[in-house]
Amino acid sequence: MIDAVVIGAGQSGLAAAHALRTAGRLPVVLEAGQEPVGSWPSYYESLRLFSPARYSSLPGMPFPGDPDHYPHRDEVVDYLRRYAKHLDADLRTGHRVSAVHGHGDRFTVHVEDGTELTTPLVVAASGAFGQPHRPALPGLDSFTGTVLHAADYREPGPFAGQRVIVVGGANTAVQVGYELAQVATVTLATRRPVTFAPQRPLGRDVHFWSVASGFDHLPIGHLLRSAPHMPVNDDGRYRRALAVGNPGRRGVFTAIDGDTVTWPDGTREHLDTILLATGYRPELSYLAPAERGHRKGISTVHSGLGYVGLEWQRSFASATLRGVGRDARHVVRRLLRQR
């Protein structure tokens, strides 16, 4: 009998394992990939955190370097490697979970290699990168050019000289669209105008104000989940770029015919690539759809099952490096009361 099984060894799974160890439990952490770094190596090369290093740590290990710098993707990967190395947990890479079945007060966790683990506690921390959201857009399936999701985008070089549409108006869409616009002709296709939030209001990073005001900690994720849209974090360059049309912005296209797109005003133009920056959905394929309900990370279906790392799970920061630690402590505390 294993104390607990954590599914996923990205930032959420590592935070959950730390919370379980702090509570005196010995978790087994199952990671599908070959390293305990989650999906970070697969993100686009120029990615930087929107939060400074001082607000980007997991419990028990500060993020290294200047506390006010914005860490690069590769810095996050290195940080997670070091965090996992110092984490006192049974961490097993190359172990993809295929199914979890509840039986009374126990779970059986099935791994693709045939391994079966029995435990009273399961924390689903497998993130969302493996489940890119591809919306049903008019004519998209018949487009004869290239369609890719932001999950597949790495750097702008291959798109030089192309006509590109980036679908979406959130942080990733604007950041990738801005980068592509340096080498290609780019339009952001959005359902509403892009809005911006200053990165450093009154000379301090926005995360300073979020933490100082207590907003970062408020358990209001259920309210934010239904908000129409969130503004893009901006140091000024994205707003200036959109103001001069580089990249441009238009409403979402109404039709596609081969490699020609039709805009809401009826104009048509040739297109090479459509890049979908349309977000992700939780990758929980090992749980049956009817078993995925939760309230603030605690399953409403199975006692002993919890979640860490879901967007808006409890707070504004739930799916971030700075937020998963708080959520993990909350979820583990609640799960242990059930057992």
RAJO-V378925 format. One record per residue. N is the residue number from 1. RES is the residue in one letter. D_CENTER is the distance of its C-alpha to the mean C-alpha in Angstrom with 2 decimals. Layout:
BEGIN
[[N | RES | D_CENTER] [N | RES | D_CENTER]]
END
This chain:
BEGIN
[[1 | M | 31.97] [2 | I | 28.70] [3 | D | 27.65] [4 | A | 23.99] [5 | V | 21.49] [6 | V | 17.84] [7 | I | 15.84] [8 | G | 13.30] [9 | A | 13.85] [10 | G | 10.64] [11 | Q | 10.26] [12 | S | 10.31] [13 | G | 13.19] [14 | L | 15.05] [15 | A | 15.00] [16 | A | 16.31] [17 | A | 18.90] [18 | H | 20.02] [19 | A | 20.58] [20 | L | 22.56] [21 | R | 24.62] [22 | T | 25.38] [23 | A | 26.64] [24 | G | 28.87] [25 | R | 27.19] [26 | L | 26.76] [27 | P | 23.54] [28 | V | 22.96] [29 | V | 19.44] [30 | L | 18.87] [31 | E | 16.58] [32 | A | 16.77] [33 | G | 16.52] [34 | Q | 19.26] [35 | E | 17.68] [36 | P | 15.84] [37 | V | 13.11] [38 | G | 10.23] [39 | S | 8.78] [40 | W | 9.55] [41 | P | 12.94] [42 | S | 11.84] [43 | Y | 10.18] [44 | Y | 12.98] [45 | E | 15.73] [46 | S | 16.13] [47 | L | 12.70] [48 | R | 13.43] [49 | L | 11.81] [50 | F | 12.89] [51 | S | 14.21] [52 | P | 17.34] [53 | A | 17.82] [54 | R | 19.75] [55 | Y | 16.80] [56 | S | 14.26] [57 | S | 15.87] [58 | L | 15.58] [59 | P | 18.78] [60 | G | 21.91] [61 | M | 21.10] [62 | P | 20.85] [63 | F | 18.95] [64 | P | 21.89] [65 | G | 23.54] [66 | D | 24.36] [67 | P | 22.62] [68 | D | 22.35] [69 | H | 20.83] [70 | Y | 17.33] [71 | P | 16.13] [72 | H | 15.58] [73 | R | 13.09] [74 | D | 16.05] [75 | E | 16.88] [76 | V | 13.65] [77 | V | 14.47] [78 | D | 18.00] [79 | Y | 17.16] [80 | L | 15.28] [81 | R | 18.28] [82 | R | 20.70] [83 | Y | 19.06] [84 | A | 19.25] [85 | K | 22.79] [86 | H | 23.96] [87 | L | 22.42] [88 | D | 25.30] [89 | A | 23.82] [90 | D | 24.61] [91 | L | 21.66] [92 | R | 22.14] [93 | T | 20.31] [94 | G | 21.03] [95 | H | 21.00] [96 | R | 19.09] [97 | V | 19.58] [98 | S | 21.22] [99 | A | 22.20] [100 | V | 22.62] [101 | H | 25.85] [102 | G | 27.13] [103 | H | 30.86] [104 | G | 32.26] [105 | D | 30.91] [106 | R | 29.50] [107 | F | 26.73] [108 | T | 27.14] [109 | V | 24.15] [110 | H | 24.89] [111 | V | 23.72] [112 | E | 24.29] [113 | D | 27.03] [114 | G | 29.00] [115 | T | 28.32] [116 | E | 28.37] [117 | L | 27.48] [118 | T | 28.83] [119 | T | 27.38] [120 | P | 27.59] [121 | L | 23.96] [122 | V | 20.67] [123 | V | 17.19] [124 | A | 14.45] [125 | A | 11.46] [126 | S | 10.31] [127 | G | 6.60] [128 | A | 5.83] [129 | F | 6.28] [130 | G | 9.88] [131 | Q | 10.22] [132 | P | 10.03] [133 | H | 11.77] [134 | R | 15.18] [135 | P | 17.28] [136 | A | 21.03] [137 | L | 22.34] [138 | P | 26.13] [139 | G | 27.44] [140 | L | 24.22] [141 | D | 25.42] [142 | S | 28.71] [143 | F | 27.48] [144 | T | 29.35] [145 | G | 27.26] [146 | T | 23.92] [147 | V | 20.80] [148 | L | 17.46] [149 | H | 13.79] [150 | A | 11.72] [151 | A | 10.39] [152 | D | 14.11] [153 | Y | 14.91] [154 | R | 16.07] [155 | E | 18.79] [156 | P | 21.26] [157 | G | 24.44] [158 | P | 24.69] [159 | F | 24.56] [160 | A | 27.44] [161 | G | 29.94] [162 | Q | 28.03] [163 | R | 27.56] [164 | V | 23.83] [165 | I | 22.06] [166 | V | 18.40] [167 | V | 17.42] [168 | G | 15.28] [169 | G | 15.79] [170 | A | 12.62] [171 | N | 11.59] [172 | T | 10.52] [173 | A | 13.58] [174 | V | 15.88] [175 | Q | 15.06] [176 | V | 15.46] [177 | G | 18.36] [178 | Y | 20.06] [179 | E | 19.93] [180 | L | 21.27] [181 | A | 23.93] [182 | Q | 25.57] [183 | V | 26.69] [184 | A | 26.55] [185 | T | 27.40] [186 | V | 24.22] [187 | T | 23.73] [188 | L | 20.72] [189 | A | 21.26] [190 | T | 20.12] [191 | R | 21.51] [192 | R | 22.27] [193 | P | 22.91] [194 | V | 20.17] [195 | T | 20.38] [196 | F | 19.80] [197 | A | 19.57] [198 | P | 21.43] [199 | Q | 19.66] [200 | R | 22.85] [201 | P | 24.98] [202 | L | 28.39] [203 | G | 27.63] [204 | R | 24.93] [205 | D | 21.19] [206 | V | 19.62] [207 | H | 17.94] [208 | F | 21.53] [209 | W | 22.55] [210 | S | 19.63] [211 | V | 20.54] [212 | A | 24.27] [213 | S | 24.38] [214 | G | 22.56] [215 | F | 20.07] [216 | D | 17.11] [217 | H | 18.56] [218 | L | 19.69] [219 | P | 18.74] [220 | I | 18.36] [221 | G | 14.96] [222 | H | 17.07] [223 | L | 18.63] [224 | L | 15.66] [225 | R | 14.17] [226 | S | 17.37] [227 | A | 17.59] [228 | P | 18.38] [229 | H | 15.95] [230 | M | 14.67] [231 | P | 16.42] [232 | V | 15.30] [233 | N | 15.73] [234 | D | 18.81] [235 | D | 21.47] [236 | G | 23.84] [237 | R | 23.50] [238 | Y | 21.21] [239 | R | 23.54] [240 | R | 26.54] [241 | A | 25.34] [242 | L | 24.79] [243 | A | 28.11] [244 | V | 29.96] [245 | G | 28.20] [246 | N | 26.43] [247 | P | 24.07] [248 | G | 25.67] [249 | R | 24.34] [250 | R | 25.75] [251 | G | 25.20] [252 | V | 23.68] [253 | F | 26.32] [254 | T | 28.61] [255 | A | 29.67] [256 | I | 29.55] [257 | D | 32.71] [258 | G | 32.31] [259 | D | 30.92] [260 | T | 31.91] [261 | V | 29.73] [262 | T | 31.33] [263 | W | 30.12] [264 | P | 30.81] [265 | D | 34.04] [266 | G | 35.35] [267 | T | 35.11] [268 | R | 34.18] [269 | E | 33.03] [270 | H | 32.21] [271 | L | 28.62] [272 | D | 27.36] [273 | T | 23.58] [274 | I | 21.00] [275 | L | 17.41] [276 | L | 14.95] [277 | A | 12.11] [278 | T | 11.65] [279 | G | 8.07] [280 | Y | 7.19] [281 | R | 8.92] [282 | P | 8.92] [283 | E | 10.68] [284 | L | 13.76] [285 | S | 16.53] [286 | Y | 18.59] [287 | L | 19.18] [288 | A | 21.46] [289 | P | 20.21] [290 | A | 22.88] [291 | E | 21.63] [292 | R | 18.07] [293 | G | 19.16] [294 | H | 18.26] [295 | R | 19.09] [296 | K | 17.03] [297 | G | 15.86] [298 | I | 19.40] [299 | S | 20.38] [300 | T | 22.96] [301 | V | 24.27] [302 | H | 24.79] [303 | S | 26.01] [304 | G | 24.38] [305 | L | 20.94] [306 | G | 17.92] [307 | Y | 14.14] [308 | V | 11.79] [309 | G | 8.09] [310 | L | 8.07] [311 | E | 7.29] [312 | W | 10.83] [313 | Q | 12.11] [314 | R | 14.77] [315 | S | 14.20] [316 | F | 12.75] [317 | A | 10.98] [318 | S | 9.91] [319 | A | 6.22] [320 | T | 7.54] [321 | L | 10.13] [322 | R | 12.84] [323 | G | 12.08] [324 | V | 11.45] [325 | G | 15.07] [326 | R | 16.62] [327 | D | 14.99] [328 | A | 16.00] [329 | R | 19.50] [330 | H | 19.82] [331 | V | 18.87] [332 | V | 21.11] [333 | R | 23.89] [334 | R | 23.91] [335 | L | 23.84] [336 | L | 26.71] [337 | R | 28.73] [338 | Q | 28.53] [339 | R | 29.97]]
END
